[in-house]
Amino acid sequence: MSKRFSLQELAELTNSELVGDPNHAIENVDNLESACEHDASFLANLRYKERMKNSAAGVICIDRTIEPTPGKNFLISDNPSLTFQKIAEILLHNQTHDTGFKGIHETAVIHGTAQIGRNVTIGPHAVIDQGAVIGDGTIIHANTSIGPGVKIGKACVIYANVTVRERCILHDRVILQPGAVIGSCGYGYTTDPKTGRHTKLDQIGIVILEEDVEIGANTTIDRARFKNTLIRKGTKIDNLVQIAHNVELGENNIIVSQSGIAGSAKLGNNVFLGGQAGVVGHVSITDN
């Protein structure tokens, strides 16, 4: 259930300037068109200014370039989208991660050598293999497979049908969306020129996901042939992305859906790849 806050409280909690009734109560969030009198909404694109004027939202988050409409409530800040996000977190208190299954479900299969931290949730039919370590407060949803020797940090959220293969490492607050595969074999073969036969090359490295990395649904990150495929902290990867073996992504990258990054490519910090972009192997892209 969502909480209820006055606009004065929300202004203080989000460090925003309030224009309007400080006692007006807000209990939910919605878009400009659907929001009602006790909902918060936001305007981050001037194309939707008319929607703001017609909105019934109880408060609208705007930036300092937008003139408040008389008779409405506003929270003004430099980044209204971020202000709105903070309000959603305050009101809903992370409801997006809620599951009806708390603790360790009776159908979960956990090897006797696995180490499970405090306040961990493990959903139905999840498998935690030998030597795996699960940090405090992590949530693992149904039908997920955590391989041997995997190390998962604190406060991670791993949604249903995810696979994290052997020895891979997830630092704190990593989010894996449904169907993500971490640590699949890199695509490596050697071909006999006489017979044309392909012989598989062992991929003995791992994948490391640093703090606050998020991996989208059905995205695959291959393990390195040697050492690590590395995704540095704060990077966000969309759905249906392929990251090949030995790739290194810097901090705070944005990788949009259906992109592909070939083996041993290196991207610096704050790199943005648009949808369906491709990066060939063994190249480097610098910061920003």
C-alpha positions in Angstrom: 0.0 0.0 0.0 1.3 3.5 -0.8 1.9 6.1 1.8 0.4 9.6 2.0 2.5 12.8 2.2 1.7 16.5 2.2 3.3 18.6 -0.5 5.3 20.4 2.2 6.8 17.1 3.2 7.6 16.1 -0.4 9.2 19.5 -1.1 11.5 19.0 1.8 12.3 15.4 1.0 13.1 16.1 -2.6 14.8 19.5 -2.0 12.3 21.2 -4.4 10.5 24.6 -4.4 6.8 24.3 -3.7 4.2 26.5 -5.5 0.7 25.8 -4.2 -1.0 24.3 -1.2 1.5 22.9 1.3 -1.2 20.7 3.0 -2.4 19.0 -0.2 -2.0 15.2 0.2 -0.2 13.0 -2.4 -0.4 9.2 -2.3 0.4 7.9 -5.8 2.1 8.7 -9.1 0.8 8.7 -12.7 1.2 10.4 -16.1 -0.2 13.8 -16.8 -3.2 12.5 -18.7 -4.3 9.9 -16.1 -3.3 11.6 -12.8 -5.9 12.5 -10.3 -6.0 15.0 -7.4 -3.9 12.9 -5.1 -1.3 11.8 -7.7 2.0 13.3 -8.6 3.1 13.7 -12.2 5.9 15.5 -14.1 6.7 17.5 -17.2 10.1 17.0 -18.7 9.4 17.8 -22.4 7.8 21.0 -23.5 5.9 19.2 -26.2 3.5 18.1 -23.5 2.9 21.5 -22.0 -0.8 21.5 -23.0 -1.2 18.2 -21.2 0.2 19.9 -18.1 -2.4 22.7 -18.3 -5.2 20.2 -18.6 -3.9 17.7 -16.1 -5.8 17.0 -12.9 -2.6 15.9 -11.1 -2.4 17.0 -7.4 1.2 18.2 -8.1 3.4 18.4 -11.2 7.2 18.4 -11.1 8.6 21.0 -13.5 12.0 22.7 -14.1 12.7 26.4 -13.6 12.1 27.3 -17.3 8.4 26.4 -17.1 5.9 29.0 -15.8 3.6 27.5 -13.2 -0.1 27.5 -14.2 -2.3 29.4 -11.7 -4.5 27.2 -9.5 -2.2 24.2 -9.7 0.4 22.7 -7.4 4.0 22.5 -8.6 7.4 21.2 -7.3 10.2 23.0 -9.1 13.7 21.7 -9.4 16.5 21.4 -11.9 15.6 17.8 -12.8 11.8 17.1 -12.6 12.2 13.6 -13.8 14.5 12.8 -10.9 12.2 14.6 -8.5 9.3 12.5 -9.7 11.4 9.4 -9.3 12.2 10.3 -5.7 8.5 10.9 -5.0 7.7 7.5 -6.5 10.3 5.8 -4.2 8.9 7.7 -1.2 5.3 6.8 -1.8 5.6 3.3 -3.1 8.6 2.3 -1.0 10.1 0.0 -3.7 6.8 -1.8 -4.3 8.1 -2.7 -7.8 10.3 -5.4 -6.3 7.5 -6.8 -4.0 6.8 -10.5 -4.2 4.2 -12.6 -2.3 7.0 -15.1 -1.5 9.1 -13.9 1.4 12.1 -15.8 2.8 13.2 -19.0 1.1 10.4 -20.9 -0.7 10.0 -24.6 0.1 10.6 -25.5 -3.6 13.9 -23.7 -3.9 16.9 -26.0 -4.2 19.9 -24.7 -2.3 23.2 -26.6 -2.1 24.4 -27.3 1.4 27.6 -25.3 0.8 25.9 -22.2 -0.4 26.1 -19.1 1.9 22.8 -17.2 2.2 22.9 -13.7 3.8 20.3 -12.1 6.1 16.8 -11.1 4.8 17.3 -12.9 1.5 14.3 -13.9 -0.6 14.5 -16.9 -2.9 11.4 -17.7 -4.9 9.8 -20.9 -6.1 12.0 -23.4 -8.0 15.1 -21.2 -7.9 18.4 -23.2 -7.8 21.4 -22.0 -5.8 24.4 -24.3 -6.6 27.4 -25.3 -4.6 29.6 -22.6 -3.1 27.4 -19.7 -4.2 27.3 -16.7 -1.9 24.1 -14.5 -1.7 24.4 -11.1 0.0 22.1 -9.6 2.6 18.7 -8.3 1.3 19.0 -9.8 -2.1 15.8 -10.9 -3.9 15.9 -13.9 -6.3 12.7 -14.6 -8.1 11.2 -17.8 -9.4 13.0 -20.3 -11.7 16.3 -18.5 -11.5 19.6 -20.5 -11.7 22.6 -19.4 -9.7 25.6 -21.4 -10.7 28.5 -22.9 -8.7 30.8 -20.4 -7.0 28.7 -17.4 -8.0 29.1 -14.4 -5.7 26.1 -11.9 -5.4 26.4 -8.8 -3.3 23.9 -7.0 -1.1 20.4 -5.7 -2.1 20.5 -7.2 -5.6 17.2 -7.9 -7.5 17.2 -10.9 -9.8 14.0 -11.4 -11.6 12.4 -14.7 -12.9 14.1 -17.1 -15.3 17.6 -15.5 -15.0 20.7 -17.6 -15.4 24.0 -16.6 -13.7 26.6 -19.2 -14.6 29.6 -20.5 -12.6 32.0 -18.2 -10.7 30.5 -14.9 -12.0 30.4 -12.0 -9.6 27.7 -9.4 -9.0 28.5 -6.5 -6.8 25.9 -4.7 -4.6 22.5 -3.4 -6.0 22.7 -5.1 -9.3 19.4 -5.6 -11.1 18.9 -8.5 -13.6 15.6 -8.3 -15.6 13.7 -11.5 -16.6 15.5 -13.9 -18.9 19.0 -12.3 -18.6 21.9 -14.7 -19.0 25.2 -13.8 -17.3 28.3 -15.9 -18.1 27.2 -17.9 -21.1 30.1 -19.3 -23.1 31.9 -16.8 -25.4 31.5 -17.6 -29.1 34.9 -19.1 -29.8 35.9 -21.9 -32.2 38.9 -22.9 -34.2 38.3 -24.4 -37.7 40.4 -27.1 -39.2 41.2 -25.9 -42.8 41.3 -29.4 -44.1 38.0 -30.8 -42.8 36.1 -27.6 -42.0 35.4 -29.0 -38.6 34.8 -26.4 -35.8 36.4 -27.2 -32.4 35.0 -25.3 -29.4 37.4 -23.2 -27.4 36.9 -23.3 -23.6 35.9 -20.0 -22.1 37.4 -20.2 -18.6 36.9 -16.5 -17.6 34.0 -14.9 -15.8 31.7 -11.9 -15.9 31.9 -9.2 -13.3 29.0 -6.7 -12.8 29.9 -3.8 -10.6 27.7 -1.8 -8.2 24.4 -0.4 -9.5 24.6 -2.2 -12.9 21.2 -3.1 -14.5 20.8 -5.7 -17.2 17.7 -5.8 -19.4 15.4 -8.7 -20.2 16.8 -11.4 -22.4 20.2 -9.7 -22.6 23.2 -12.0 -22.8 26.7 -11.3 -21.4 29.3 -13.9 -22.4 32.1 -15.0 -20.1 35.7 -14.2 -21.0 37.9 -16.7 -22.6 40.5 -15.7 -20.0 40.1 -13.3 -17.1 36.9 -11.1 -17.1 34.1 -9.6 -19.1 33.7 -6.5 -17.1 30.7 -4.1 -16.7 31.7 -1.2 -14.5 29.5 0.5 -11.9 26.3 2.4 -12.9 26.1 1.1 -16.4 22.5 0.4 -17.7 22.0 -2.2 -20.4 18.6 -2.5 -22.2 16.7 -5.6 -23.4 18.0 -7.9 -26.1 21.6 -6.8 -26.0 24.6 -9.1 -26.8 27.9 -8.5 -25.0 30.6 -10.8 -26.2 33.6 -12.3 -24.4 36.3 -10.1 -22.9 34.3 -6.8 -23.5 34.9 -4.0 -21.0 32.3 -1.3 -20.4 33.2 1.7 -18.4 31.1 3.5 -15.7 27.6 4.9 -16.4 27.3 3.7 -19.9 23.8 3.5 -21.6 23.4 0.6 -24.0 20.0 0.6 -25.8 18.2 -2.4 -27.0 19.3 -4.7 -29.8 22.9 -3.4 -29.7 25.8 -5.8 -30.0 29.3 -5.4 -28.8 31.9 -7.8 -30.2 34.7 -9.6 -28.4 37.4 -7.6 -26.6 35.9 -4.2 -27.4 36.5 -1.6 -24.7 34.1 1.3 -24.0 35.1 4.2 -21.7 32.9 6.0 -19.1 29.6 7.7 -20.0 29.3 6.1 -23.5 25.8 6.0 -25.1 25.0 3.4 -27.7 21.6 3.9 -29.5 19.3 1.1 -30.5 20.7 -1.6 -32.9 24.2 -0.1 -32.7 27.1 -2.4 -33.3 30.7 -2.2 -32.1 33.2 -4.4 -33.8 35.7 -6.4 -31.8 39.1 -5.3 -30.5 38.3 -1.5 -30.7 38.3 1.1 -28.0 35.8 4.0 -27.5 37.0 6.8 -25.2 35.0 8.5 -22.4 31.9 10.7 -23.1 
